[in-house]
Amino acid sequence: MDIPQNGKDLFDYITIGVAGYAAILATFNFLRDLAKERKSLKIILESIRWRERHQILITNSGHRPITVNTINLMIIPKNKRGGYMNIPSGVFWANEEGCEPPKLPSSLKDGDSANFILSEYISGELHKKNHLSICVYDGEGCTYTKYREGEYDERYEYHEIKKKNQIRMTLNTIIYRIKKFFSPKR
């Protein structure tokens, strides 16, 4: 049985279409697998309702274990005229009854999270509407600085993420580091 010339052209187009679809699908699968292998931390700064406190929630959203080595905090005043306040590491975490300071380095497996309750001093500064710069360093030297803000209700164990523009905070951090770099050494 002979296939007409027009039918042969149709089979060529179908073959090209299937090959193109397969190439797109293979590329998509490659990029998805590459993203799965990437390490990533999700950081949320939450205000705890009913306690007048804040906490940092760090979640391993990647598919590989991550070791959190250090966490650095810096308060950025809302008026930006008072300078930036580097906080000594001993004042970071709550140290009262029922609150233990975090033990770092801390290993987080896939989907694990860790809560770090901030001290009364830092929570007080945040209630004054100051900003907080958070830098989390992992065991391989990667730095995580992006975070979202939210609220946590202990009574109902409910987490709520606030919609906030993170670009402003990033620009403030960049401006601070540029000023610090070019400022005369004392």
N, C-alpha and C positions, 0 to 999 in steps of 0.2 A: 504494500500500500504506500503510495507516494504522498508525502505531505506537501501541500501547496507552499509556495515561496512565502506568502503572507503569514502562514502558520509558523514557519521556521523563524521568521522575525519575531513573532510573538513569544516563542520559547526563549529566544535570546534575551528579550526584555525581562522576562520572568526570571531567568537565570541571573541577570545583572541585578535585579531587584532583590532576590534572595541573598546574593553575595553581599550587597550593600547593607542589608538588614543584619546579616551575620557579623559584619565588620563593626557596625555600630553597637550591637549587643556585646561583642567581645571587648570593645573599648569601655563600655559602661561597667562590665563586670570587673575589668582590670582596675578601674578607678575606685570602684566600691571596695574591692579587696585591699587596695592601697590605703584607703581611708580607715578601714577596720584595723589595720596594723599600726596606725598612728596612735601615739599616746595623747590623751587629752584629759584635762581636768575642768570640771564645771565648778565655778566658785560663786557662792551666793552670800551676800551680807544681809542678814535678817535681823529685824527688830523683834524682840520677843514680847508679845503682848502680856500684860498683867505683871511683868517683872521689871520694866524700865531698863532692859538690858539689850545687848546686841550679841549676835553670834555669827561666826563664819562657818558655812557649810561647804565642805570640799568633797566633790563626788568624782570618782573615776568613771568618765563616760566613754573611755576607750575600751579596747579588748585585750590590753596587756597590763600587767601589774605595774604600779608606779610607787616609788618611795618618795614621800614628801620629806625633804631634809630640813628646810627652814622656811619661816614665814616672816616677812618684814612688813611693818605697818608705818604709815606716815600720815599725819593729820594735815589737811590743807584747809586753812581758814576760809570762811565764806566771803569775807571782804578782800582777801588776797593781799592785804596790806601788812598783816602781822608776820609775814614770813611763813615758812613751812616748819612744822614741828616734827623732828625726828623723835621717835619714842624709844626709850631704852627697853630692851627685850624683857626685862623683869616686870614691866608694867602692862604687858599685853593681855594677859589672861586672868580670868577670875580665879581667886585663890581662897574662897570662903568654904564653909561647910557644904558638902554636897557637890562642889565644883572642883574638879582636879585639873591642874594645868596639863596641857597636852604633852605627851611623851614623843618627842621627835628624835630621830627619824621614824616615820610611821608608814607602813606599807599598806596600800589600797589595791585590792584585787578588782576585777571587772565588776562594776556596779556598786562597789563598796563606797561608803561615805564616812566622813569624820566631822564631828561638831566641835568647834572651839569657841567657848563662851568668853567674850571680851570683858576686860576689867571695868569696874565702875567709872574710872577716870575716862577711858576711851568712850564708853557708852554716853557719859555726860557730854563729852565734846561733840558726839554725833547728834545728841538731842538739841544742841545749839545750831544745828543745820550745817556744821562743818563737813567737809568731804574726807574720805579715807582712801588712801592709796594702799593697795594690797599687792605684795609681790610674793609668790609662792615658788620655791625652787625645788626641783626634783633631783633624784640621784644621778641623772645623766647631765645635769647642768642646764636643763631647760627652765625658762622663766615663764610663769603664767601671771598676767596682770589684769586681764579682763574679768569683770565680775558683774553680776546683776544684783539688784536690791530686792528685798522682799520682806514679808512679815510671817512670823510663826506663832501660832496659837497653841500653847501647851495643853490647854483643856481639851481641845478637840483634835490635837495632833494634825493641824491643818497648815500647809505651806502655801503662801500666795506670793507670786512674783510680780513686782511692780514694773510697768512699762516706763523705761527711762532712757534718755539719750545718753549713751556711753561716750560719744565723741568728745563732749565737753570735758569730761574727766581726763581722757587721754591727752587732749591738747594742753590742759593745765599741767600734767605731769611732764610733757615734753618741754613746755616753756620753762618749768622749774629746772629741769636738768640742763637746758641751754644756759640759763642765767647762772647756775651753779658752776658750769664749766668755764664761762667767761668772766666770772667775778674774780677780783684780785684775791690772792691767797693772803690770809692774815696770820 
